[in-house]
Amino acid sequence: MKIHDTKTGELVEFEPINDGKVGMYVCGPTVYDFGHLGHGRSAVCFDVIRRYFIYKGYDVKFVSNYTDIDDKMINRAKEKGISVEQLANEIIPEYVRDYTALGVMPSDISPKATDKDNIAEMIDIIERLEKKGHIYVLDDGVYFDVKTYKEYCEFSGQKLEDLKVGARVDVKEGKRNPYDFVLWKFKKEGEPAWPSRWGEGRPGWHIECSAMSFLHLGEKFDIHGGGLDLVFPHHECEVAQSLCAFGPDSFAKYWMHNGFINIDNEKMSKSLGNFFTLRNVFERYDPKIVRFMFLQTHYRNPINFSFDLLEQSKAGLERLRNFARNLKVGYESLSKDVYEVGAVKLTVDAKHMQKGFEEFMDNDFDLSGALGVVFDLVKSVNGLRDAKKLTQEDVDEAEKFLKNVDEVLDVIFEEEEDLDGDVKALIEKREEARKSKDFAMSDKIRDELKAKGIELEDTAGGTIWKRV
């Protein structure tokens, strides 16, 4: 399996630190507001990567945090007239709800930055850095001195002289270097604070993830992930402080980053007014359609979002789901014969397709290529059906393949849903009307069910339904 490592900028062979196990840490959201499309994309990207490792037989430990203390949290809490803790307790369940709707598996561990053990670990790391001469103290906090780490900016490929102070680098009079970053911010009136040997205060953003990944995955783990916007300064600073604290062979072995969500070819952002929350989009589209939209683009490439793109994804997913429904209830014209063309048997080869799916996924999780294999299956089965050469063996193989790959995709097979008793009764009544050739009554019941959001499809294997 090859993955693209941000650190080297190259495709590299994935070799886990411990055979058969994968430790993953993915930077989670700052929970001052509802999740947006960018959050959803990152969550889905790393959910698929995690699912594929599990599919391949790895024992995966997946950690993704919530940043529940920073300037945005404090400012928003003040605006709402509540505490920072109350704000976090309001917003975190909204992320859980949105991510669950997208089919994102719950993290094995979902630490909050303010958890007692995490704060203690942050302080411990800063003390380690102090002993090694990497920090200094100003009147507003404790800072990391980037000049003590000569490799600073090598990870992200930035050039210090090209960075704009005040844009991506905080301005602070008294800093030894404009690019030094804060590890511990001293308490201001009305702000949450924790005790430390330097004074009461709160952690800086970058130290949080170094501490949480170390505490839950150890000094060295396999994959650190997040959005492309985190490469600098967040992950650059994480690398600097972590390697200085724990040594040059510590921290993440591989780094993975997902691409941006663009609107009209510009990065989605509140400042540009081209901003969509997940809940906004879910009001118009099933969350699994949104997930499918994310899956169709390679995780490292940008997505140029539009509602037309969602409509295309809706149509593509509906095609897959209708195909899966037909497999479940049976196709017309199933043949009991075996057909040969030359030496080639006309049949569905699930093992061959499985291999094709895995070849794409093993190449840096190329989902667009992997989905191409899935749609090739649809073409193959429908072609055999149209030629009246589709066997039950073909149907069974196709369904087996789809169920296997949907352990990774999680979009094709819908959750089984219990219908209300009155709806079930109407479907049964319509079946009786069809059998007795009372087509007027059959059509009337079909229309009545459609008004209730239930669409029926009559197949050789019986009537199937779906929500519309």
N, C-alpha and C positions, 0 to 999 in steps of 0.2 A: 504494500500500500504506500502510495506517495502522497505527501501533503505539501502545500506551499508554506514555507516557514518565513514569516515576516523578517525575522532576524537576519537571515541570509539572503532573502529575496529570491530564493530558488525552490524548485521542487526537490524534496528530499525523501528518502526512504524512511517511513515511520518505524522506529524501533522502540518499543516501550521500555521504560526503566526496569520494570518488573514484568517477567513473562506472564502474559495472559491478563494483565491488569492495566487500566488506564486511569490516571488522575487528571481531572479537568477542572480548571477554574475559569469562570466567565464573569466579567464585570457586569454587574446588574445596574438597575436604574437608581437615580437620585429621586426619592419618593416625595417630591414637593407638588407634583401635579399628575394628571392621568397619563397613561402610556400612549405614545404616538406610533405611527407606522414604522419609524426607525427602530424603536424598542421591539416592536413585534417582529421585524425582519431579523434582528440579531438573535432574538429568542428562538425563532424557528430554525434559523441556520444552524445554531449549535445544538438544538434539539435533534435535528436530522443527523448531524455528525455523531452525537452521542448514541442515537438509535442504531446507526450503522456499526459502530464499534460493538454494541450489544449483539446485533445481528451476526457479526463475525465471531462471536463467542467470547469477547472480552468482558471481564468484570470491571465495570466502570463506576468510579466514584466521582460524582458531579456536584460541584459547589458553585453557586451563584449568589452573590450578596445583594443586600439593599443598603444603599448609602442613605442613612437617616439623620445625618448631621453635616451641614455645611452652610454656607452663606445663603443659598437659595432656600433651604429649609427654614432657616431662621427668619428671613424676610417674609416668606409666605405665611408662616405661623403668626407673625406680627400683624400682617394684613387681615388675617382671619380672626385675630383676637383669641388664639388658642396656643397651647404649648407645642413645641416641636415634636414631642412624643405623641401628642394627640393627632397632629397632622400625619405623622407616619402611620399611626394606627388606623387612620381613615383611608389613606392612599394605598397601602400595601395590599389590603384585600381586593382593591380594584385591579391591581396588576395580576393577582392570583386568578381573578375571574376572567380577565382578558386572555391571559396566557393559556388557561385551561380551555377556553373556547377555541383557541388556535391549535389545540392538540399538543401543547408543550408539556412534556412530562415534568412533574414536580422535581425540583432539585433534591438530591440526597441530603444536602445541608443548605439552608438559606440563611446565612448569618446576617445580622444587622450590625452595622459599624459600632453602635453604642452598647452592644452586648458586653457585659462585665468582663468576660475573658478576653474579648477582642481589644477592648481599651487597654487592659493590662499588657497584652502582647505588643501593642503599639508603643507603649511606654518603654517596654523592655528593648525593643528594636532601637529606639532613639538612644537609650542608654548604651547599647552596644556601639552605635555610631559615635557617641560622645567619647567612649574609651579609645576609639581608633582615630580620633581627631577629625571627624567629618562634619561637625556641627559648630554653630556659634549662636549666641543669644542676643537678641535685640529687645527693645522695649515692648514690642507687640508679640514676640514669639521666638521659637527655636527654629533655626534655618539649617538646611543642608548646603554645604559649600561645594559647588560643582567642580571647583578647581582641584579638589582633593580626589576626584575621580576622572582621570584623564580620558576615559573612553566615553564621557558624557556626549550624547548626540550620535554616537556610532550606531546605536540600535535603530533609530528613526531615520538616519541619513540626513539629519538637519545640519545646517551650518550656523554656528552661533552668530556670526556677523550678519546673517540674513534675517534673524529673528527680530520682530518689531516689539520693542519694549512698550507695554501698555496694551498690546493686542493679545498675544498668547503668553506673555511674560508679565507677571505682576510687578507693578512699580512700588518700590519702598525705599525711602531714603535711609541710608546707612547699610544697605546690603553690600557685602564685599564684591559681589558680582550681580549684575542685573538678572541673571538667570537662576540664581539661588532660589530654592523653593522652601516653603514653610512646612515644618513637620508637626509643630505644636503651636496653636494660637492661644495667646493668653486671654483670659476671661474679660469680656466687656459686660457692662451692666445689662441685666435682663437676658443674658445668653446662658444656655446650659454649659456646665463646666465640670471637670473631674480633677482630682488632686494629682500632682506630679512633683518630682523633685525640683522642677524649674518654676513651679507655680501653677495655680488653678488654670485650667484651659480646656481646649478640645483639639482633637487631631486635625491635621491638614488632610486634604482629600487623598493625596498619593500614598500616604503611610497606611491608610485603611486596608487597601487590598493586599499589600505586602504582608501585613499582620494576619489577615483572615486566611489567605492562601497557605501561609506557613502553619498556622494553628490547625487547620483542617486537612492539609495535604502533606505537610512536612517541608523540610528545607529544599527538597528537589521533587518536582512532579512533572508530568508529561506535557500538558498543553495549557497554555494561558490564552484566552480568547476575549474578543470584544469587537466593537465597531471600529471602523477605520479611523474615525475621528479621535480615538483614544491613543493612537500610536504616539503622538506628541501633543501635549507634554506628559500625559498621565502615565503611559507605559514606559516612556523613557525614564521618568523619575522613579517609577517602581523598580526598574532594572538597576538603576544607580544605587539606590538606598539598600536594596536587597543584597546585591553582590558585595557591597561594602560591609554590610552587617554579617552576612553568613559565608562569604567567600566566593571566589570566581567560578566555582563549579556548582553553585546552588541555584535555586529558583527554577523557572520554567525551562524545559528542554526545547519545546517548540512553541511558536507564537502564531496564532491564526486570527485574521481580521476579516469581517464581512464588509461589503461595499455599502455605499450610501443609498438612501432613497432620494431621488431627484424629482422635482416638479418642474416641467418645462425646461429640463436640462440644467436646473439650478438645485443645489442642495436644499432639501426641505429644512426650514428654520422658522421660528416664531418671528424673528426680526424682519423676514421677507414677506410674512403674511401668507406663506404657502404651506400651511400646517394642517395636518389631519390627525386627530386622535383615533385610536383604535375604536373607541365607542362610537365616534362619528361614522366611521366606515361600517361598523357592525349593524348600524341602524338600517343600512341599505343592502348589505350583502352578508350572506352566511359566512362566519369566520373561517370555515374550511375552504371557501373560495379564496379568501385572502391568503390563507396558508398555501394553497395551490399556486397562486400568483407568485409568491415568494420562491416556490420550488422551481419554477420554470426558468429562472435566471441563475447562473453560476454564483455561488455565494460571495465571491470576491468582486463580481462586477456590479456596477450601479444598476438600479431599477428606475426607469423614467416613468413614474407613477401617473396614471390617469384612470378615470372611470371607464374609458373604452378598454383599457388593459384588463380591468376587472371583469368587464362583460365578456372579453375573449376567454378569460380564465374560467368564468362561469360556464360558458359553452363547452370548453374542453373537459372540465370536471364532470359536467352532466353527461357527456359522451362516455366517459369512463365508468360512471356510476350506473348508467343504463346498461352498459355492457355487462357489468358485474351482476346486476339484477337478473338479466337474461340467463347468465351462466347458472345462477342459483336455481331458477325454476325450470330451466331446460329450453333448448332450441328446437324449432321445427326442423323437419327433414334430417333427423339424425340417422346416419347410415350405420349398418352393422358390417358393412364390407370394408376391406382394406384396399386402398387404391395405390397403384404404382405408376409412376411416370419414369420410364427408364429404370434406373436403380434407386430412384429417390422416392421415399414414401411420403405421400401427402398427409402430414399430420402435424400436430403442435408438439414441439419438443421443449418441455418446460426446463429441463436441465440446461439445454443450449441457451435458452433465453435468460435463465438465471445467471449463467456465466457471463453473458453479454452485459446484463445489468451490473454485475459485480465489477467487471472490467472498467466500466465508466466510473463507478463509485470509488474504486481503488485508485483512480487517477484524480486525486484531490477533490473527491466528492462531486464529480461532474453530474449533477442532477439533471441538467437539460438533456444530456446524452442518455442517462438512465431512463428518463421518461420517454425518450424516443423508442427505446426497446419495448416499453409497456404499450405504446401506441402501435408498434409493429405487431404485437400480439393481437391487438384488436383487428388489424387489417387481415392477419392470417386466418383467424377464426371466422371472420365475416366472409372472407374469400372462399373458404371451405364450405361454409353454409350455403353461399350463393351457388356454388357448384354442386350442391347436394352431396358433399363428400365429407361432411362433418360427423365424426363418431363421438360416442359418449366418452371414450378415452381422451379425445381431444378436449372436450369440455372439462373433464376432471383435471387434466394437466394444466389447462389455462387457469382454472380457479385456484389450483394449488400454487401456481406461480404468483398470481395476484395477491393471495393471502400472505405469501412470504415477503414480497416486496412492500406490501402495505404496513408491515411491521416497522419499516423505515419511513415511508411516505405519510402514512396515517391520513389519507384523504379518500381512498376509494370505497372502502366498506363503511357504511354508516352504522352508528350504534343501533342495536335492536330497540325498537320503541313499542311499548304497549299502547294499543289504540283504546279509546274510550269504548265502553260497551255498546253505546248507541251507534257508533261508527262501524264497529264490527258487525252489528246486526244489519246495518244497511248494506254492507259489502256482501253478506250472506244472502240477503233478500235479492240483491241484484244477480247473484249467481243463479239463484232459483229462477229468476225472470229470464235469464239468458237460456237456461236449459229448457224452459217451457216456450222459448221463442217469443216471449213478450217483450219485444225490442223497445216499444214505447216506454214501458215501465223501467227497463234497463237503462235507457238514455236519461230518463227523469232522475233516477237515483244517482247516476254518474254526475249529472249537473249539480245535484244537491250536495254530493260529497266534495265536488270541486269548490263549491261555495264555502265549505268548511276547511279548505286548504288541503284536501286529499285528492290526488290525481291517480286514476286507475289506468293500468295497461294490461290488455288481455294477451296472453301468450299461450303457446302450446302446452306449457306445463301448469297453466292456471293464471289467475289474475294477481298481479302485483300492484303495490301502491307506493306512492312517495308523497312527501310534503312539498307543497309549492307555495 
